[in-house]
Amino acid sequence: MAVELKVPAVGESITEVEIGQWLKKEGEAVKVDEPLVELVTDKATLELPSPVSGVLGKILISSGVAKVGDVVAMLEEGAAPAARPEAEAAPQAQPAQPAQPIAMPAAERLMAHSGITPAQVQPSGPGGRILKEDVQQAIATKPAPAPAPTPTPTVPLTPKAPGERKDDVVPMTPLRRRIAERLLAAKQNTAMLTTFNEADMGMVMELRKEYGEGFQKKYGVKLGFMSFFVRAVVQALQEIPQLNAEIRGGDIVYHRYYDIGIAVGGGEGLVVPVIRDADKLSMAQIEAIIADYGARVREKKIKPEELMGGTFTITNGGIYGSLNSTPILNPPQVGILGMHAIVERPVVRNGQVVIRPMMNLALSYDHRIVDGREAVTFLKRVKELIENPVRLALEV
């Protein structure tokens, strides 16, 4: 029985996808829920599973753009690949050739640009696929070629002819295009300002050192910094509701729930999965959700609905070494908190200069509905809660 493989609805406002890598070939056997093809949306890269067990028949759209509802392939339900006749099965068995690992599109482009071959890359993606991060690791560990002896020039050295220079032109992915559109819209359509402060991370670091091992043993997840900041942000939002709001037409909507977006790097750009009802979660639950999101973003298994909504966003440029930045709003949200690298530096405590682990904090906000007083008070409150995390438990 023939079954159509259609592009499903993958989220509000998404009407088309880009067909990425086909994970199965025509005529191959497939199982129900087995991934068949990657769909690249303007929010994330997803895998489209088979609705039935059988055989992948004709691929109708092998690449390019497809709309939601388009039929991209036909499946034969319950069918199996035809067995070869006995006579054809007689030839001597040939030694098995090692399968070529499947490379993701971003990884293929980077290998072509850098000269790295699949054999030089250690795959870490699902099903042994090569990810962009794997290629970057191979580039970083590739031994540098021995320098060639410098010949004594016999003629004056001249610049290369302009014709020898070239550019690599790579089309923007839908995800990168959408990121560009949203960032530009945020700059053009909001009155965005940023206020800064700093937090002494000493007490949080001491808690993690003292209780981290027991926390992981009990809950099966590491105690990170992000759960402290999620809890601090939720408490500060409860006290300063202007940061947990949005503009709808001529109205201001104050949210009475706390859905916190966490910016996660996914290879092609940042995506922001949302922790729903963060005010009702324990720190262990928050850490487990963040770990799950991080793994599934890297494996391109995040669901579109997990990227929707959100009332406030936290982004951590510190994991990349950033000391300070001005984070850009994630509309229609009116606030975003930027965390940065922890650096030991001299500060004054009780009239004495001491060395403390300090983190710069940045709060970008929409000045149309958030005044400077509320923004500064919010960021100061986050600082107080992080510097004395006992307050997070006592909610004082």
C-alpha positions in Angstrom: 0.0 0.0 0.0 1.4 3.4 -1.1 1.8 6.0 1.7 2.6 9.6 1.2 5.4 11.2 3.2 4.4 14.8 3.7 6.0 17.9 5.3 4.2 18.2 8.6 3.3 21.4 10.4 6.4 22.3 12.3 5.3 25.3 14.3 3.3 28.5 14.1 4.2 31.0 11.4 6.4 28.3 9.6 5.0 27.7 6.1 8.0 26.1 4.3 11.1 24.1 5.0 14.4 23.3 3.2 15.0 19.7 2.4 18.3 18.7 3.9 20.1 15.4 3.9 18.2 12.3 3.0 19.1 9.6 5.5 17.6 6.7 3.4 17.9 5.9 -0.3 15.1 4.8 -2.7 14.4 1.1 -2.3 15.8 0.8 1.3 13.8 -0.8 4.0 12.5 1.5 6.7 10.9 1.0 10.1 8.1 3.1 11.6 9.5 6.3 13.3 12.9 5.8 11.7 14.3 9.1 10.5 14.2 9.5 6.7 15.1 13.1 5.9 16.3 16.3 7.6 14.0 19.3 7.4 15.7 22.7 8.0 13.3 25.3 9.3 13.9 28.9 10.3 14.0 27.7 14.0 15.9 24.4 14.0 16.9 21.4 11.9 14.5 18.4 12.5 14.3 14.8 11.3 11.1 13.6 9.6 10.4 10.0 10.7 8.7 7.3 8.6 5.0 6.9 9.4 5.0 3.2 8.5 7.3 0.2 8.2 8.1 -0.8 4.6 10.3 0.5 1.8 11.2 4.1 0.7 9.9 4.3 -2.8 10.2 7.4 -5.0 11.8 10.5 -3.6 9.8 13.4 -5.1 11.6 16.4 -3.6 15.3 15.6 -3.1 16.4 19.1 -2.1 15.4 22.7 -2.1 12.3 24.3 -0.5 9.1 22.5 0.2 5.9 23.8 1.7 4.0 22.4 4.7 1.8 19.6 3.3 3.9 18.9 0.2 4.5 15.2 -0.5 8.3 14.7 -0.5 8.4 10.9 -1.1 6.3 7.8 -1.4 6.5 4.7 0.9 5.4 1.2 0.3 3.9 0.0 3.6 4.8 -3.6 4.6 6.9 -4.2 1.5 10.4 -5.6 1.8 13.3 -5.4 -0.6 13.0 -8.2 -3.2 15.3 -11.2 -2.3 17.9 -12.0 -5.0 17.5 -15.3 -6.8 19.7 -18.2 -5.6 21.7 -18.1 -8.8 22.6 -14.5 -8.2 23.5 -15.2 -4.6 26.3 -17.6 -5.6 29.2 -15.3 -6.5 32.0 -15.2 -4.1 31.6 -12.8 -1.2 33.6 -9.7 -1.6 35.3 -8.2 1.4 33.0 -5.7 3.1 33.9 -2.1 2.4 33.7 0.3 5.4 30.6 2.5 5.1 31.2 6.1 4.4 29.9 8.1 7.4 27.1 10.5 6.6 28.2 14.2 6.9 25.7 16.9 7.8 25.4 19.8 5.2 27.3 22.3 7.4 30.0 19.7 8.0 30.3 19.0 4.3 30.8 22.7 3.5 33.4 23.0 6.2 35.3 19.9 5.0 35.3 21.2 1.5 36.6 24.5 2.6 39.3 23.2 5.0 40.5 20.2 3.0 39.6 17.8 5.7 38.4 14.3 4.6 35.8 12.2 6.3 38.5 9.7 7.2 40.2 12.4 9.3 37.0 13.1 11.3 35.7 11.3 14.4 31.9 11.3 14.1 29.8 12.1 17.2 26.3 12.6 15.7 23.4 10.2 15.8 23.9 7.1 13.7 27.6 7.9 13.2 27.0 11.2 11.4 29.6 13.8 11.0 28.6 17.1 12.7 30.1 20.6 12.1 31.7 20.4 15.5 33.5 17.2 14.6 35.1 18.9 11.6 36.1 21.8 13.7 37.7 19.4 16.2 39.6 17.7 13.3 40.8 21.0 12.1 42.0 22.0 15.5 44.0 18.7 16.0 45.3 18.5 12.4 49.1 18.6 12.6 50.6 21.7 11.0 52.7 21.0 7.8 56.4 21.3 8.3 57.6 24.8 7.1 59.3 24.7 3.7 62.8 26.1 3.5 62.6 29.7 2.4 64.5 30.1 -0.9 66.7 33.1 -1.5 64.7 35.3 -3.8 66.3 35.9 -7.2 63.7 38.4 -8.4 61.8 41.1 -6.5 58.8 39.9 -4.6 55.5 41.2 -6.0 51.9 40.8 -4.8 49.7 38.1 -6.3 47.7 39.1 -9.3 44.2 40.2 -8.3 42.8 37.5 -10.5 44.2 34.8 -8.2 42.0 35.8 -5.3 38.6 34.1 -4.9 35.6 34.0 -2.6 33.5 31.1 -1.4 29.8 31.8 -1.8 27.6 29.7 0.4 23.8 30.1 0.6 22.4 31.1 3.9 20.4 28.4 5.6 16.8 29.1 6.5 17.8 29.1 10.2 20.6 31.7 9.6 18.2 33.8 7.5 15.6 33.8 10.2 18.2 34.7 12.9 19.3 37.6 10.7 15.7 38.8 10.2 14.8 38.6 13.9 18.0 40.4 15.0 17.4 43.2 12.5 13.8 43.5 13.5 14.7 43.6 17.2 17.1 46.5 16.5 14.6 48.4 14.3 11.4 47.8 16.2 12.4 48.2 19.9 13.8 51.0 22.0 16.6 48.8 23.2 18.9 49.9 26.0 21.4 47.9 28.1 22.4 48.3 31.7 25.4 46.6 33.3 26.4 45.2 36.7 28.7 42.6 38.2 28.3 39.6 40.5 30.7 37.9 42.9 30.3 34.2 42.0 32.2 33.0 45.1 29.3 31.7 47.2 27.7 29.9 44.2 31.1 28.3 43.3 31.5 27.2 46.9 28.1 25.6 46.9 28.8 23.8 43.7 32.1 22.6 45.0 30.6 21.4 48.3 27.4 19.8 47.1 28.0 19.2 43.4 29.1 15.6 43.7 26.1 14.7 46.0 23.7 16.6 43.7 24.9 14.7 40.6 24.7 11.3 42.5 21.2 12.0 43.7 19.7 13.6 40.6 21.9 12.2 37.8 22.7 15.7 36.4 25.5 18.3 37.1 24.8 21.3 39.3 25.6 24.2 36.9 25.4 27.9 37.1 22.3 28.3 34.9 19.9 26.9 37.5 21.0 29.6 40.0 20.4 32.3 37.4 17.0 30.9 36.3 15.8 30.9 39.9 17.2 34.4 40.5 15.6 35.7 37.3 12.2 34.3 38.2 12.3 35.8 41.6 13.4 39.2 40.2 10.6 39.0 37.5 8.0 38.4 40.3 9.2 41.6 41.9 9.6 43.7 38.7 6.8 42.5 36.4 7.6 45.0 33.7 10.4 42.7 32.5 8.0 39.8 32.2 5.7 41.6 29.7 5.2 42.3 26.0 3.5 44.9 23.8 0.4 43.8 21.8 -0.8 46.6 19.6 -1.7 49.4 22.0 -1.7 47.1 25.1 0.9 45.9 27.6 0.5 42.3 28.5 1.9 41.3 31.9 2.6 37.6 32.0 1.7 35.8 35.3 3.7 32.8 34.4 7.5 32.4 33.9 8.6 30.7 30.7 12.4 31.3 30.6 14.2 30.9 27.3 17.8 29.5 27.4 20.0 30.4 24.4 21.8 27.2 23.2 24.5 27.0 20.5 23.5 24.5 17.8 26.3 24.6 15.3 24.4 26.8 12.7 23.4 29.4 15.3 21.8 30.0 18.6 18.3 28.6 19.3 16.3 29.4 22.4 14.3 26.5 23.9 12.0 27.4 26.7 11.8 26.2 30.2 8.0 26.3 31.0 6.7 27.3 34.4 10.3 27.7 35.7 8.9 29.1 39.0 7.4 25.7 39.8 10.6 23.7 39.1 13.4 22.6 41.5 17.0 23.3 40.6 17.5 19.6 39.7 14.5 19.8 37.3 15.9 22.9 35.7 19.3 21.4 35.2 17.8 18.2 33.8 15.8 20.2 31.3 18.8 22.3 30.2 20.9 19.2 29.8 18.2 17.5 27.7 17.7 20.6 25.5 21.5 21.0 25.0 21.8 17.3 23.8 18.8 17.5 21.5 19.8 20.8 20.0 23.2 19.3 19.1 21.5 16.2 17.7 18.9 18.3 15.8 16.1 16.6 17.6 14.6 19.7 19.3 10.9 20.1 18.7 9.5 23.4 17.1 7.0 23.9 19.9 9.9 23.8 22.4 11.3 27.0 20.8 8.0 28.9 20.9 6.9 31.4 23.5 9.0 32.4 26.4 8.6 35.5 28.5 12.3 36.3 29.2 15.6 35.0 27.9 19.0 34.2 29.4 22.1 33.9 27.3 25.6 32.9 28.4 28.3 34.3 26.3 30.8 33.3 29.0 31.0 29.7 27.8 32.7 31.2 24.7 35.0 33.4 26.7 33.0 36.7 26.4 33.8 39.2 29.1 31.0 41.7 28.2 28.4 42.1 25.6 25.1 43.8 24.7 22.6 41.0 24.2 19.8 41.6 21.6 16.2 41.2 22.6 14.2 38.2 21.6 10.8 39.9 20.5 8.1 40.1 21.7 10.0 39.8 25.0 11.2 43.0 26.6 14.2 41.7 28.5 17.2 39.5 28.1 20.0 38.8 30.6 23.5 38.2 29.4 26.0 36.2 31.5 29.7 36.3 30.9 33.0 34.6 31.8 34.0 34.4 35.4 37.3 36.2 36.0 39.3 36.6 39.1 40.0 40.3 39.7 40.7 42.7 42.5 37.6 44.2 44.3 37.2 46.2 47.5 35.6 44.3 50.4 35.3 45.9 53.9 38.0 48.5 52.9 40.4 45.8 51.7 41.4 44.9 48.2 40.8 41.2 47.6 40.7 38.9 44.6 37.2 37.5 43.8 35.7 35.5 41.0 33.6 38.1 39.2 31.0 37.9 36.4 29.8 40.8 34.3 26.1 40.9 33.9 24.2 42.8 31.1 20.4 43.4 30.9 19.0 44.6 27.6 15.4 45.9 27.8 12.8 47.6 25.7 12.6 51.2 27.0 9.1 51.6 25.6 7.6 49.8 28.6 10.6 49.3 30.9 12.1 52.4 32.6 15.7 52.6 33.7 14.7 52.4 37.3 13.0 49.0 36.8 15.8 47.7 34.7 18.5 48.7 37.2 16.5 47.4 40.1 15.9 44.1 38.4 19.6 43.6 37.6 20.6 44.6 41.1 18.2 42.1 42.5 19.7 39.3 40.3 23.1 40.3 41.6 22.0 40.1 45.2 20.5 36.7 44.8 23.5 35.3 43.0 25.9 36.7 45.6 23.9 35.3 48.5 22.2 32.2 47.0 20.6 31.3 50.4 18.1 34.0 49.5 17.0 31.8 46.5 15.9 29.1 48.9 14.3 31.5 51.5 12.9 33.8 48.7 14.0 36.9 50.5 
